[in-house]
Amino acid sequence: MSVTRDDAASALHDIDKAERHSLTLFQYTAGGPYLLLWGAMWIVAGAVSALSPENTGIGWAVADAVGLAGTAWLAVVQSRRYGKDSGRTGTYRFLGTAVVLAAFITLTLTVFAPVSGVEIQTFIVLLVAAAYGLAGCWFGLRFAVVGAALAGLAVGALFYAPAPAAYIVPLLGGGALILAGLWMRWTR
């Protein structure tokens, strides 16, 4: 039996398609734990903000610190599981991204000085949503879906339920991240 040029090209195309699909599923599975972690941190910080508005800054600072430590731990665990070089590069990329986003948030809030905690929270949600949208451009459509859902929930809460938005946004946002993390972990 001889293989024609078209048969070989078709087989190579199928192999490439399977490889890309496998990589996308791998990225979803690897991203799931981060979404679960940050969803939980978001809900906890939002609860602190809702129950004790005067401690909002402290609540978010602690949640961010725990989230960043958890993210670093996940990056180390995944680098050991998936290969040292890719893990080290991923850790540096994550840390660089975190520094850039923290600087962007700090500078933007300093320059534009939003007047309420809900505005600050919504801005950060929209920034996170944009980051997931961009991740969707590079790593798979599901990340973009998460970003769109976060943006839609935050803006919807701000416009359609402004009074309780401070309570709704962390629950919806954190819940959306947790559901997305589960969705990505159970991807097949």
Backbone as CSV, one residue per row, in Angstrom:
resi,resn,N_x,N_y,N_z,CA_x,CA_y,CA_z,C_x,C_y,C_z
1,MET,0.843,-1.175,0.000,0.000,0.000,0.000,0.888,1.237,0.000
2,SER,0.633,2.130,-0.901,1.420,3.359,-0.958,0.578,4.527,-0.452
3,VAL,1.268,5.458,0.129,0.621,6.646,0.673,0.809,7.781,-0.323
4,THR,-0.281,8.384,-0.679,-0.198,9.497,-1.623,0.199,10.773,-0.884
5,ARG,0.600,11.733,-1.662,0.976,13.038,-1.096,-0.221,13.651,-0.358
6,ASP,-1.425,13.527,-0.909,-2.631,14.067,-0.268,-2.939,13.349,1.042
7,ASP,-2.751,12.011,1.050,-2.972,11.244,2.275,-2.006,11.687,3.371
8,ALA,-0.753,11.874,3.004,0.255,12.305,3.981,-0.065,13.701,4.497
9,ALA,-0.451,14.602,3.604,-0.795,15.968,4.023,-2.002,15.962,4.941
10,SER,-2.985,15.145,4.613,-4.182,15.043,5.452,-3.842,14.486,6.833
11,ALA,-2.999,13.466,6.864,-2.578,12.878,8.144,-1.819,13.895,8.987
12,LEU,-0.917,14.640,8.362,-0.167,15.671,9.097,-1.094,16.763,9.612
13,HIS,-2.091,17.134,8.816,-3.071,18.134,9.257,-3.843,17.628,10.475
14,ASP,-4.268,16.360,10.428,-5.003,15.775,11.553,-4.145,15.713,12.808
15,ILE,-2.873,15.385,12.637,-1.951,15.344,13.777,-1.784,16.734,14.370
16,ASP,-1.602,17.743,13.528,-1.458,19.124,13.997,-2.708,19.586,14.736
17,LYS,-3.865,19.266,14.190,-5.138,19.650,14.823,-5.279,18.981,16.197
18,ALA,-4.947,17.707,16.279,-5.019,16.984,17.556,-4.033,17.562,18.566
19,GLU,-2.840,17.921,18.089,-1.837,18.506,18.979,-2.318,19.845,19.538
20,ARG,-2.878,20.698,18.690,-3.382,22.001,19.156,-4.528,21.815,20.141
21,HIS,-5.425,20.874,19.858,-6.544,20.610,20.768,-6.034,20.104,22.116
22,SER,-5.057,19.210,22.075,-4.476,18.680,23.306,-3.814,19.785,24.127
23,LEU,-3.091,20.682,23.459,-2.446,21.795,24.159,-3.479,22.712,24.786
24,THR,-4.545,23.006,24.079,-5.609,23.854,24.631,-6.222,23.207,25.865
25,LEU,-6.522,21.921,25.799,-7.081,21.221,26.956,-6.104,21.222,28.127
26,PHE,-4.819,21.047,27.831,-3.797,21.099,28.871,-3.798,22.471,29.544
27,GLN,-3.871,23.538,28.748,-3.867,24.888,29.310,-5.118,25.146,30.147
28,TYR,-6.246,24.628,29.724,-7.459,24.765,30.537,-7.290,24.043,31.874
29,THR,-6.780,22.818,31.812,-6.594,22.039,33.040,-5.603,22.725,33.974
30,ALA,-4.525,23.250,33.418,-3.522,23.945,34.237,-4.070,25.249,34.789
31,GLY,-4.940,25.930,34.061,-5.482,27.217,34.506,-6.592,27.094,35.538
32,GLY,-7.260,25.953,35.569,-8.384,25.757,36.480,-8.088,26.057,37.946
33,PRO,-6.994,25.526,38.512,-6.717,25.779,39.928,-6.525,27.267,40.254
34,TYR,-5.981,28.024,39.329,-5.790,29.464,39.558,-7.137,30.170,39.643
35,LEU,-8.057,29.773,38.768,-9.387,30.364,38.806,-10.106,30.017,40.107
36,LEU,-9.979,28.778,40.547,-10.600,28.367,41.807,-10.036,29.172,42.978
37,LEU,-8.722,29.303,43.019,-8.062,30.056,44.087,-8.528,31.508,44.111
38,TRP,-8.454,32.180,42.943,-8.788,33.604,42.903,-10.282,33.839,43.071
39,GLY,-11.108,32.892,42.660,-12.546,33.012,42.914,-12.835,33.014,44.408
40,ALA,-12.178,32.104,45.123,-12.356,32.050,46.577,-11.830,33.319,47.246
41,MET,-10.670,33.801,46.816,-10.108,35.029,47.400,-11.032,36.219,47.149
42,TRP,-11.611,36.268,45.984,-12.500,37.357,45.625,-13.742,37.357,46.525
43,ILE,-14.313,36.177,46.738,-15.489,36.083,47.598,-15.143,36.467,49.030
44,VAL,-14.019,35.994,49.534,-13.611,36.319,50.907,-13.380,37.820,51.058
45,ALA,-12.631,38.417,50.140,-12.366,39.861,50.231,-13.665,40.657,50.082
46,GLY,-14.542,40.208,49.198,-15.826,40.886,49.038,-16.677,40.794,50.287
47,ALA,-16.628,39.639,50.967,-17.378,39.483,52.218,-16.842,40.423,53.293
48,VAL,-15.511,40.533,53.377,-14.913,41.471,54.342,-15.369,42.892,54.023
49,SER,-15.357,43.246,52.742,-15.777,44.591,52.334,-17.234,44.851,52.679
50,ALA,-18.079,43.846,52.457,-19.508,44.012,52.715,-19.810,44.072,54.203
51,LEU,-19.143,43.241,54.987,-19.424,43.164,56.417,-18.721,44.242,57.228
52,SER,-17.586,44.709,56.726,-16.800,45.704,57.458,-16.152,46.672,56.464
53,PRO,-16.936,47.608,55.928,-16.412,48.507,54.895,-15.137,49.246,55.295
54,GLU,-14.990,49.526,56.566,-13.787,50.242,57.001,-12.527,49.382,56.884
55,ASN,-12.697,48.070,56.740,-11.557,47.158,56.595,-11.405,46.611,55.176
56,THR,-12.037,47.270,54.216,-11.986,46.810,52.827,-10.549,46.692,52.328
57,GLY,-9.760,47.728,52.541,-8.369,47.710,52.072,-7.572,46.573,52.674
58,ILE,-7.740,46.360,53.963,-7.027,45.272,54.644,-7.508,43.921,54.117
59,GLY,-8.814,43.777,53.941,-9.368,42.517,53.439,-8.830,42.163,52.067
60,TRP,-8.802,43.156,51.167,-8.282,42.907,49.826,-6.778,42.679,49.848
61,ALA,-6.068,43.403,50.701,-4.611,43.217,50.785,-4.279,41.798,51.248
62,VAL,-4.996,41.316,52.261,-4.754,39.959,52.757,-5.153,38.929,51.689
63,ALA,-6.311,39.126,51.062,-6.742,38.189,50.010,-5.749,38.178,48.851
64,ASP,-5.260,39.364,48.468,-4.272,39.421,47.390,-2.975,38.734,47.787
65,ALA,-2.538,38.940,49.024,-1.299,38.308,49.483,-1.447,36.783,49.488
66,VAL,-2.562,36.303,50.008,-2.803,34.857,50.034,-2.930,34.337,48.600
67,GLY,-3.637,35.079,47.751,-3.795,34.672,46.355,-2.475,34.619,45.613
68,LEU,-1.632,35.625,45.817,-0.325,35.630,45.156,0.563,34.495,45.666
69,ALA,0.533,34.267,46.986,1.310,33.152,47.541,0.795,31.820,46.996
70,GLY,-0.533,31.678,46.948,-1.116,30.452,46.399,-0.786,30.274,44.928
71,THR,-0.782,31.373,44.191,-0.444,31.311,42.769,1.011,30.905,42.579
72,ALA,1.898,31.467,43.386,3.311,31.089,43.303,3.471,29.606,43.628
73,TRP,2.771,29.134,44.646,2.836,27.723,45.023,2.323,26.846,43.878
74,LEU,1.187,27.229,43.281,0.657,26.472,42.142,1.657,26.450,40.985
75,ALA,2.305,27.588,40.730,3.285,27.662,39.644,4.453,26.714,39.900
76,VAL,4.914,26.656,41.144,6.018,25.760,41.493,5.582,24.301,41.345
77,VAL,4.413,23.971,41.865,3.913,22.594,41.770,3.740,22.195,40.311
78,GLN,3.165,23.089,39.515,2.964,22.756,38.106,4.281,22.672,37.346
79,SER,5.256,23.507,37.723,6.545,23.429,37.028,7.226,22.095,37.318
80,ARG,7.045,21.581,38.516,7.612,20.269,38.831,6.890,19.166,38.070
81,ARG,5.594,19.313,37.923,4.802,18.305,37.239,5.012,18.339,35.729
82,TYR,5.104,19.543,35.162,5.103,19.678,33.712,6.462,19.975,33.103
83,GLY,7.474,20.152,33.915,8.805,20.412,33.379,9.388,21.690,33.942
84,LYS,10.651,21.620,34.348,11.275,22.738,35.040,11.424,23.984,34.180
85,ASP,11.861,23.847,32.948,12.083,25.032,32.119,10.800,25.792,31.861
86,SER,9.739,25.070,31.470,8.481,25.751,31.185,7.909,26.357,32.454
87,GLY,8.080,25.695,33.577,7.568,26.219,34.848,8.299,27.467,35.284
88,ARG,9.606,27.468,35.131,10.398,28.642,35.519,10.007,29.835,34.658
89,THR,9.897,29.607,33.363,9.496,30.676,32.456,8.096,31.154,32.800
90,GLY,7.187,30.233,33.055,5.820,30.592,33.428,5.766,31.388,34.719
91,THR,6.596,31.010,35.691,6.641,31.741,36.957,7.130,33.161,36.736
92,TYR,8.177,33.326,35.954,8.673,34.678,35.657,7.633,35.493,34.908
93,ARG,6.954,34.867,33.974,5.910,35.570,33.225,4.784,35.990,34.158
94,PHE,4.386,35.089,35.051,3.330,35.426,36.003,3.753,36.588,36.894
95,LEU,4.955,36.508,37.442,5.423,37.580,38.322,5.518,38.905,37.571
96,GLY,6.024,38.878,36.358,6.090,40.095,35.552,4.710,40.652,35.270
97,THR,3.770,39.769,34.944,2.392,40.202,34.693,1.785,40.805,35.948
98,ALA,2.002,40.174,37.104,1.457,40.690,38.363,2.020,42.075,38.671
99,VAL,3.311,42.277,38.447,3.931,43.587,38.696,3.351,44.648,37.753
100,VAL,3.218,44.297,36.476,2.667,45.251,35.503,1.234,45.612,35.872
101,LEU,0.408,44.614,36.182,-0.981,44.896,36.535,-1.089,45.705,37.829
102,ALA,-0.286,45.367,38.825,-0.316,46.130,40.081,0.082,47.580,39.843
103,ALA,1.112,47.788,39.052,1.529,49.163,38.739,0.449,49.890,37.954
104,PHE,-0.155,49.209,36.977,-1.218,49.828,36.187,-2.403,50.223,37.065
105,ILE,-2.832,49.333,37.931,-3.959,49.626,38.824,-3.623,50.792,39.736
106,THR,-2.455,50.739,40.354,-2.052,51.811,41.275,-1.988,53.157,40.568
107,LEU,-1.340,53.196,39.427,-1.212,54.463,38.704,-2.560,54.960,38.184
108,THR,-3.379,54.061,37.678,-4.691,54.472,37.182,-5.560,55.015,38.306
109,LEU,-5.572,54.346,39.443,-6.382,54.825,40.569,-5.834,56.137,41.120
110,THR,-4.523,56.336,41.048,-3.923,57.591,41.492,-4.295,58.732,40.551
111,VAL,-4.233,58.494,39.270,-4.507,59.548,38.288,-5.991,59.877,38.214
112,PHE,-6.842,58.851,38.154,-8.263,59.086,37.935,-9.083,59.138,39.216
113,ALA,-8.552,58.690,40.305,-9.162,58.769,41.631,-10.667,58.501,41.643
114,PRO,-11.085,57.251,41.446,-12.512,56.945,41.549,-13.026,57.302,42.937
115,VAL,-14.294,57.637,43.027,-14.816,58.158,44.288,-15.430,57.106,45.185
116,SER,-15.698,55.919,44.677,-16.330,54.925,45.543,-15.638,53.576,45.422
117,GLY,-15.822,52.779,46.448,-15.264,51.436,46.442,-15.835,50.582,45.323
118,VAL,-17.113,50.801,44.988,-17.742,50.040,43.912,-17.084,50.371,42.576
119,GLU,-16.743,51.650,42.368,-16.064,52.029,41.128,-14.685,51.389,41.045
120,ILE,-13.969,51.393,42.142,-12.642,50.767,42.170,-12.771,49.270,41.897
121,GLN,-13.698,48.645,42.591,-13.910,47.204,42.425,-14.302,46.875,40.988
122,THR,-15.190,47.674,40.406,-15.625,47.425,39.035,-14.477,47.624,38.054
123,PHE,-13.666,48.634,38.283,-12.492,48.848,37.422,-11.572,47.632,37.462
124,ILE,-11.298,47.125,38.644,-10.404,45.973,38.774,-11.036,44.742,38.117
125,VAL,-12.337,44.567,38.287,-13.025,43.449,37.636,-12.884,43.558,36.114
126,LEU,-13.079,44.761,35.587,-12.971,44.944,34.141,-11.543,44.695,33.656
127,LEU,-10.576,45.082,34.457,-9.183,44.809,34.094,-8.909,43.304,34.091
128,VAL,-9.385,42.616,35.112,-9.223,41.158,35.161,-9.959,40.515,33.984
129,ALA,-11.159,41.013,33.690,-11.927,40.489,32.556,-11.151,40.680,31.250
130,ALA,-10.538,41.839,31.086,-9.733,42.093,29.884,-8.539,41.144,29.821
131,ALA,-7.918,40.889,30.974,-6.777,39.961,31.005,-7.217,38.562,30.569
132,TYR,-8.383,38.116,31.044,-8.880,36.805,30.621,-9.254,36.821,29.142
133,GLY,-9.784,37.932,28.663,-10.074,38.048,27.240,-8.817,37.915,26.402
134,LEU,-7.756,38.581,26.836,-6.471,38.467,26.133,-5.915,37.047,26.224
135,ALA,-6.049,36.432,27.388,-5.599,35.038,27.525,-6.371,34.144,26.560
136,GLY,-7.636,34.467,26.348,-8.433,33.704,25.397,-7.900,33.801,23.980
137,CYS,-7.316,34.943,23.647,-6.716,35.105,22.313,-5.506,34.193,22.136
138,TRP,-4.822,33.890,23.218,-3.587,33.111,23.135,-3.750,31.648,23.532
139,PHE,-4.609,31.367,24.499,-4.611,30.034,25.094,-5.903,29.254,24.940
140,GLY,-6.952,29.850,24.455,-8.190,29.103,24.259,-9.416,29.953,24.552
141,LEU,-10.448,29.689,23.802,-11.676,30.470,23.849,-12.309,30.522,25.238
142,ARG,-12.162,29.494,26.014,-12.811,29.479,27.333,-12.306,30.593,28.242
143,PHE,-11.044,30.954,28.122,-10.544,32.088,28.902,-11.273,33.367,28.502
144,ALA,-11.509,33.543,27.206,-12.229,34.733,26.731,-13.668,34.720,27.219
145,VAL,-14.281,33.555,27.268,-15.655,33.443,27.774,-15.699,33.868,29.238
146,VAL,-14.710,33.440,30.015,-14.632,33.852,31.424,-14.530,35.375,31.519
147,GLY,-13.664,35.973,30.705,-13.515,37.429,30.713,-14.805,38.143,30.366
148,ALA,-15.492,37.671,29.341,-16.755,38.295,28.935,-17.807,38.161,30.032
149,ALA,-17.863,36.995,30.668,-18.830,36.797,31.757,-18.535,37.732,32.925
150,LEU,-17.264,37.858,33.300,-16.904,38.756,34.402,-17.286,40.205,34.086
151,ALA,-16.942,40.650,32.890,-17.257,42.026,32.502,-18.764,42.245,32.497
152,GLY,-19.493,41.323,31.917,-20.947,41.456,31.858,-21.588,41.483,33.232
153,LEU,-21.130,40.612,34.125,-21.683,40.581,35.481,-21.388,41.869,36.240
154,ALA,-20.158,42.344,36.138,-19.777,43.557,36.871,-20.532,44.783,36.371
155,VAL,-20.557,44.958,35.063,-21.238,46.124,34.495,-22.745,46.013,34.735
156,GLY,-23.283,44.810,34.573,-24.717,44.612,34.837,-25.078,44.948,36.269
157,ALA,-24.268,44.487,37.218,-24.530,44.793,38.627,-24.414,46.286,38.894
158,LEU,-23.418,46.932,38.328,-23.212,48.361,38.557,-24.376,49.187,38.007
159,PHE,-24.862,48.836,36.826,-25.932,49.621,36.207,-27.333,49.231,36.669
160,TYR,-27.558,47.943,36.889,-28.916,47.493,37.198,-29.178,47.270,38.680
161,ALA,-28.146,47.205,39.474,-28.315,47.052,40.921,-27.209,47.826,41.631
162,PRO,-27.156,49.158,41.426,-26.032,49.922,41.967,-25.931,49.903,43.495
163,ALA,-27.050,49.891,44.181,-26.996,49.918,45.648,-26.322,48.672,46.217
164,PRO,-26.738,47.480,45.792,-26.074,46.286,46.336,-24.884,45.803,45.509
165,ALA,-24.408,46.595,44.553,-23.319,46.142,43.681,-22.076,45.745,44.470
166,ALA,-21.805,46.448,45.565,-20.627,46.119,46.374,-20.708,44.694,46.924
167,TYR,-21.932,44.195,47.110,-22.118,42.832,47.605,-22.212,41.835,46.457
168,ILE,-22.854,42.275,45.384,-23.130,41.379,44.261,-21.871,41.064,43.454
169,VAL,-21.072,42.083,43.152,-19.916,41.899,42.265,-18.930,40.859,42.809
170,PRO,-18.541,40.910,44.084,-17.613,39.866,44.559,-18.219,38.460,44.513
171,LEU,-19.500,38.348,44.828,-20.124,37.028,44.783,-20.240,36.513,43.353
172,LEU,-20.715,37.364,42.462,-20.834,36.946,41.070,-19.462,36.727,40.443
173,GLY,-18.539,37.654,40.665,-17.199,37.536,40.092,-16.456,36.331,40.636
174,GLY,-16.435,36.191,41.946,-15.766,35.039,42.557,-16.433,33.737,42.163
175,GLY,-17.773,33.741,42.172,-18.503,32.547,41.758,-18.230,32.191,40.305
176,ALA,-18.160,33.221,39.438,-17.863,32.979,38.020,-16.476,32.373,37.854
177,LEU,-15.502,32.862,38.618,-14.150,32.298,38.528,-14.124,30.851,39.021
178,ILE,-14.840,30.581,40.099,-14.882,29.208,40.620,-15.547,28.274,39.607
179,LEU,-16.687,28.706,39.056,-17.351,27.875,38.043,-16.458,27.685,36.816
180,ALA,-15.772,28.738,36.403,-14.866,28.632,35.253,-13.709,27.690,35.561
181,GLY,-13.192,27.758,36.793,-12.113,26.846,37.182,-12.555,25.395,37.125
182,LEU,-13.775,25.144,37.592,-14.316,23.774,37.511,-14.541,23.366,36.053
183,TRP,-15.057,24.284,35.268,-15.304,24.027,33.846,-13.992,23.669,33.133
184,MET,-12.938,24.389,33.451,-11.655,24.133,32.789,-10.999,22.855,33.290
185,ARG,-11.130,22.578,34.566,-10.522,21.361,35.099,-11.159,20.105,34.533
186,TRP,-12.453,20.184,34.251,-13.168,18.998,33.764,-13.310,19.013,32.253
187,THR,-12.419,19.719,31.593,-12.459,19.797,30.132,-12.000,18.486,29.530
188,ARG,-12.683,18.090,28.497,-12.293,16.881,27.749,-12.364,17.167,26.294
